[in-house]
Amino acid sequence: MIYKSRKGDLDLSQATRLYPAVIVEMHGEIAEMSLEWGELYGDRVKIVNYVLVFDFTPLHEDVKERTVLEFETKEALVAEMQEVAKFFK
């Protein structure tokens, strides 16, 4: 299952995790939080952008192998998630 993203071809059959997240800034610190967290507390922090994380890191490995797609809006993130979801139907 090869997904052609703007960062290149991604073999979805090798993904160990696939998840949306929000990048936030609070008190000068940048952090990746769950999309649900962003929906609950987004009014208390600055939302930098939204991301879709394709994690290819083998289980129990320390070296991270991830591809992160960034989006300016939640709507753009959701649209990309819908495209990826077609591969899992």
C-alpha positions in Angstrom: 0.0 0.0 0.0 2.0 3.0 -1.3 0.6 6.4 -0.4 2.0 9.2 -2.6 2.4 12.1 -0.2 4.0 15.5 -0.9 7.0 14.2 1.1 7.3 11.1 -1.1 6.0 7.6 -1.3 5.0 6.1 2.0 4.6 2.3 2.4 1.6 2.2 4.7 2.0 -1.6 5.2 5.2 -0.7 7.1 3.6 1.9 9.4 3.5 0.9 13.0 1.5 4.0 14.0 -0.5 6.6 12.1 -2.0 9.5 14.0 -3.1 13.1 13.8 -1.7 15.6 16.3 -1.5 19.4 16.9 1.7 21.3 17.4 1.2 23.9 20.1 3.3 26.7 21.7 2.9 27.6 25.3 5.3 29.7 27.4 7.9 29.6 24.6 7.8 25.7 24.5 6.7 23.8 21.4 5.0 20.4 21.9 3.2 17.8 19.9 -0.2 17.0 21.5 -3.1 14.7 20.5 -5.7 16.2 18.3 -8.3 15.6 21.1 -6.1 17.6 23.5 -5.9 20.4 21.0 -9.7 20.5 20.7 -10.1 20.6 24.5 -7.3 23.2 25.3 -6.7 24.9 22.0 -8.1 28.2 23.3 -5.4 28.2 26.1 -2.4 27.8 23.8 -1.2 28.9 20.4 -1.8 26.3 17.8 1.2 26.3 15.5 -0.1 23.7 13.0 -1.7 20.4 12.6 0.2 17.2 11.6 -0.3 13.7 10.4 2.4 11.4 11.7 3.4 8.2 9.8 5.5 6.3 12.3 7.6 3.5 10.8 9.7 2.8 13.9 9.9 -0.9 14.7 8.4 -1.8 18.1 10.9 -1.5 20.9 13.4 0.5 18.9 14.8 3.8 20.1 15.6 5.4 16.7 12.6 7.1 15.4 11.6 6.7 11.7 8.8 9.1 11.1 7.4 11.2 8.3 5.3 14.2 9.4 2.9 16.0 7.1 2.1 19.5 8.3 -1.1 21.5 7.7 -2.2 25.0 8.5 -5.8 24.1 9.2 -7.7 21.2 10.9 -9.8 20.9 7.8 -6.8 20.3 5.6 -5.6 17.6 8.0 -8.9 15.9 8.0 -9.0 15.9 4.2 -5.6 14.2 4.1 -6.7 11.7 6.7 -9.7 10.8 4.5 -7.4 10.2 1.6 -5.2 7.9 3.6 -8.2 6.1 5.1 -9.1 4.9 1.5 -6.1 2.6 1.7 -7.6 0.8 4.7 -11.1 0.1 3.3 
